Amino acid sequence: MRRQAALVGTIVELADSLVDDFDVVELLRLLTDRCVDVLGADAAGILLLGPEGELRVVASSNEAVRMLELLEVQAEDGPCLECLRTGAPVVNADLGGARGRWPCFAPEAAAAGYSVVHAVPMRLRGTVIGALNLFDVEARPEGDDVAGGAQALADIATIAILQHRAVTEARSLNAELHEALNSRVAIEQAKGVLAERQGIGMEEAFARIRNHATSHGLRLADVAQAIVSGTLPTAMLGVSVDGRP
């Protein structure tokens, strides 16, 4: 009961940290710390998949675990890697008997003083973004559902990270759309300025603006902005690329 109450309190603590601009790394460090404080793990670490699918060590409760997680990534061998490949948790894995299963990771983890390891996927529906690793110095009593508690905490963090990514991507998309609309307005204004001053049609004005941008290695929007602001004299824009006057 005491652990359940502490687990609920930790879930609330994690949820309360999810303000608009929360720090993902700090959230994951809090998660590893609480796995130690609340679930009784001796250490914890987290691996996340990066934008290009590369694995990264993003949080660890101590330096020894950070080195073990780095070993997992480099050797492609260990409970987190297995958890990521299968999408299934690794529970109460005895490191002494896991040398055939994880030939690089198991002996190093045992040498660091750990005897049991657990890993749960950071997953929402079909999307797996990483894994949470828990290390124990001694085997747990029978019936100790550490994986269930770890999965609950990992699920909260996963939802937070995916929401953060969605918001970041939406902001980036909105910024790109805003820039595109502003660029379109500037280009239309520049076409009008050039057409009036050189006595040409709007299509020819656009062709000359585009030709100038291409020949000078400039962005079309920047050339248009320069024409509108007067920093680029319209006399510098001659015939279009097809040679029409």
C-alpha positions as CSV (number, residue, x, y, z in Angstrom):
1,M,0.0,0.0,0.0
2,R,2.8,2.3,0.9
3,R,4.4,1.8,-2.6
4,Q,1.1,2.3,-4.3
5,A,0.6,5.6,-2.6
6,A,4.1,6.7,-3.4
7,L,3.6,5.6,-7.1
8,V,0.4,7.6,-7.3
9,G,2.2,10.6,-5.8
10,T,5.0,10.2,-8.4
11,I,2.5,10.0,-11.3
12,V,0.9,13.3,-10.0
13,E,4.4,14.8,-9.7
14,L,5.3,13.9,-13.3
15,A,2.0,15.2,-14.5
16,D,2.4,18.5,-12.7
17,S,5.8,19.0,-14.4
18,L,4.2,19.0,-17.8
19,V,3.9,22.7,-18.3
20,D,4.0,24.3,-21.8
21,D,7.8,24.5,-22.1
22,F,8.8,21.6,-19.9
23,D,12.3,20.2,-20.1
24,V,12.2,16.7,-21.5
25,V,15.6,15.7,-20.1
26,E,14.7,17.0,-16.7
27,L,11.5,15.0,-16.8
28,L,13.3,11.8,-17.7
29,R,15.9,12.4,-15.0
30,L,13.1,12.8,-12.5
31,L,11.6,9.5,-13.8
32,T,14.9,7.6,-13.2
33,D,15.2,9.1,-9.7
34,R,11.7,8.1,-8.8
35,C,12.3,4.6,-10.0
36,V,15.0,4.4,-7.3
37,D,13.0,6.2,-4.6
38,V,9.6,4.7,-5.2
39,L,10.1,1.3,-6.9
40,G,13.2,0.4,-4.8
41,A,15.5,0.0,-7.8
42,D,19.1,0.4,-7.1
43,A,19.6,2.3,-10.4
44,A,17.7,3.2,-13.6
45,G,18.4,4.5,-17.0
46,I,16.6,5.5,-20.2
47,L,17.3,5.1,-23.9
48,L,15.4,7.0,-26.5
49,L,15.2,6.8,-30.2
50,G,16.3,10.0,-31.9
51,P,14.7,11.6,-35.0
52,E,16.8,9.5,-37.4
53,G,16.2,6.3,-35.4
54,E,19.5,6.4,-33.6
55,L,19.5,5.3,-29.9
56,R,20.6,7.8,-27.3
57,V,21.2,7.6,-23.5
58,V,19.1,10.5,-22.2
59,A,19.0,9.8,-18.4
60,S,20.6,7.7,-15.7
61,S,20.5,7.7,-12.0
62,N,24.3,7.2,-11.7
63,E,27.4,7.2,-13.8
64,A,27.8,3.4,-13.7
65,V,24.4,3.0,-15.3
66,R,25.2,5.6,-17.9
67,M,28.2,3.6,-19.0
68,L,26.2,0.4,-19.1
69,E,23.5,2.1,-21.2
70,L,26.2,3.4,-23.6
71,L,27.6,-0.1,-23.8
72,E,24.1,-1.3,-24.8
73,V,24.0,1.2,-27.6
74,Q,27.5,0.5,-28.9
75,A,27.2,-3.3,-28.7
76,E,23.6,-3.4,-29.7
77,D,23.2,-5.9,-26.8
78,G,21.2,-5.7,-23.6
79,P,17.7,-5.6,-22.1
80,C,16.7,-2.2,-23.4
81,L,17.7,-3.2,-27.0
82,E,15.7,-6.4,-26.6
83,C,12.7,-4.5,-25.2
84,L,12.8,-2.1,-28.1
85,R,13.0,-4.8,-30.7
86,T,10.2,-6.9,-29.3
87,G,8.0,-4.2,-27.6
88,A,7.7,-6.6,-24.6
89,P,9.1,-6.0,-21.1
90,V,12.1,-7.8,-19.7
91,V,11.3,-8.8,-16.1
92,N,13.6,-10.1,-13.4
93,A,16.3,-11.1,-15.7
94,D,19.1,-12.8,-13.8
95,L,22.4,-11.3,-15.1
96,G,24.4,-14.3,-13.9
97,G,22.5,-16.6,-16.3
98,A,22.2,-14.1,-19.2
99,R,25.7,-14.2,-20.6
100,G,24.4,-16.1,-23.6
101,R,21.5,-13.7,-24.0
102,W,23.5,-10.5,-23.7
103,P,27.2,-11.5,-24.0
104,C,28.5,-7.9,-23.8
105,F,26.1,-6.4,-21.4
106,A,25.5,-9.1,-18.8
107,P,29.1,-9.5,-17.6
108,E,29.6,-5.7,-17.4
109,A,26.4,-5.2,-15.5
110,A,27.3,-8.0,-13.1
111,A,30.8,-6.5,-12.7
112,A,29.2,-3.2,-11.7
113,G,27.4,-5.0,-8.8
114,Y,24.0,-5.7,-10.3
115,S,22.4,-9.1,-10.3
116,V,18.9,-8.5,-11.8
117,V,17.7,-6.2,-14.5
118,H,14.3,-5.1,-15.9
119,A,13.3,-3.2,-18.9
120,V,9.9,-1.8,-20.0
121,P,9.1,-0.2,-23.3
122,M,8.2,3.5,-23.6
123,R,5.3,2.9,-26.0
124,L,2.0,4.5,-27.0
125,R,-0.2,2.3,-29.1
126,G,2.1,1.1,-31.9
127,T,4.8,3.7,-31.4
128,V,7.9,2.7,-29.3
129,I,10.2,5.6,-28.6
130,G,12.6,4.1,-26.0
131,A,13.0,1.9,-23.0
132,L,13.4,2.3,-19.3
133,N,16.0,0.1,-17.6
134,L,15.9,-0.8,-13.9
135,F,18.9,-2.5,-12.0
136,D,18.8,-4.4,-8.8
137,V,21.7,-5.5,-6.6
138,E,19.7,-8.4,-5.1
139,A,16.8,-10.4,-6.4
140,R,13.3,-9.1,-5.4
141,P,10.9,-11.0,-3.3
142,E,8.4,-13.2,-5.2
143,G,5.3,-11.2,-6.3
144,D,7.1,-7.8,-6.4
145,D,5.5,-6.3,-9.5
146,V,8.3,-3.8,-10.2
147,A,7.6,-4.0,-13.9
148,G,4.0,-2.9,-13.5
149,G,5.0,0.2,-11.6
150,A,7.9,1.0,-14.0
151,Q,5.5,0.7,-17.0
152,A,3.0,3.1,-15.4
153,L,5.7,5.7,-14.9
154,A,7.2,5.1,-18.4
155,D,3.7,5.5,-20.0
156,I,3.3,8.9,-18.4
157,A,6.7,10.0,-19.7
158,T,6.0,8.6,-23.2
159,I,2.7,10.5,-23.5
160,A,4.5,13.7,-22.4
161,I,7.4,13.3,-24.9
162,L,5.1,12.5,-27.8
163,Q,2.9,15.5,-26.9
164,H,5.9,17.7,-26.7
165,R,7.1,16.5,-30.1
166,A,3.7,17.1,-31.6
167,V,3.5,20.6,-30.2
168,T,7.1,21.4,-31.4
169,E,6.3,20.1,-34.9
170,A,3.1,22.0,-35.0
171,R,4.9,25.2,-34.0
172,S,7.5,24.6,-36.7
173,L,4.8,24.0,-39.3
174,N,2.9,27.1,-38.3
175,A,6.1,29.2,-38.5
176,E,6.9,27.8,-42.0
177,L,3.3,28.5,-43.1
178,H,3.5,32.1,-41.7
179,E,6.8,32.7,-43.5
180,A,5.4,31.3,-46.7
181,L,2.4,33.6,-46.6
182,N,4.6,36.6,-45.8
183,S,6.9,35.7,-48.6
184,R,4.0,35.4,-51.0
185,V,2.8,38.9,-50.0
186,A,6.2,40.4,-50.5
187,I,6.6,38.7,-54.0
188,E,3.2,40.1,-55.1
189,Q,4.2,43.6,-53.9
190,A,7.6,43.4,-55.7
191,K,5.9,42.3,-58.9
192,G,3.7,45.3,-58.8
193,V,6.6,47.7,-58.1
194,L,8.7,46.2,-60.9
195,A,5.8,46.1,-63.4
196,E,5.0,49.8,-62.8
197,R,8.6,51.1,-62.9
198,Q,9.6,49.1,-66.0
199,G,6.3,49.1,-67.8
200,I,6.0,45.4,-68.1
201,G,3.4,42.8,-67.3
202,M,3.1,41.0,-64.0
203,E,4.3,37.7,-65.4
204,E,7.4,39.3,-66.9
205,A,8.0,41.1,-63.6
206,F,8.0,37.8,-61.7
207,A,10.2,36.2,-64.3
208,R,12.8,39.0,-63.8
209,I,12.6,38.7,-60.1
210,R,13.1,34.9,-60.2
211,N,16.0,35.3,-62.7
212,H,17.8,37.7,-60.5
213,A,17.4,35.5,-57.5
214,T,18.6,32.4,-59.4
215,S,21.6,34.1,-61.0
216,H,22.7,35.7,-57.6
217,G,22.0,32.6,-55.4
218,L,19.4,34.4,-53.4
219,R,16.0,33.4,-52.0
220,L,13.1,34.7,-54.1
221,A,11.5,36.2,-51.0
222,D,14.6,38.1,-50.1
223,V,14.9,39.6,-53.5
224,A,11.2,40.6,-53.4
225,Q,11.7,42.2,-49.9
226,A,14.7,44.1,-51.2
227,I,12.7,45.5,-54.1
228,V,9.8,46.5,-51.9
229,S,12.1,48.2,-49.4
230,G,14.1,50.0,-52.1
231,T,17.4,48.4,-51.2
232,L,17.5,46.7,-54.6
233,P,17.0,49.3,-57.5
234,T,14.6,48.0,-60.1
235,A,17.0,49.1,-62.8
236,M,19.3,46.2,-61.8
237,L,16.6,43.7,-62.9
238,G,17.0,43.4,-66.7
239,V,15.4,40.9,-69.1
240,S,14.0,37.6,-67.9
241,V,15.8,34.3,-68.4
242,D,13.9,33.7,-71.7
243,G,15.2,37.0,-73.1
244,R,11.8,38.8,-73.3
245,P,12.0,42.6,-72.8
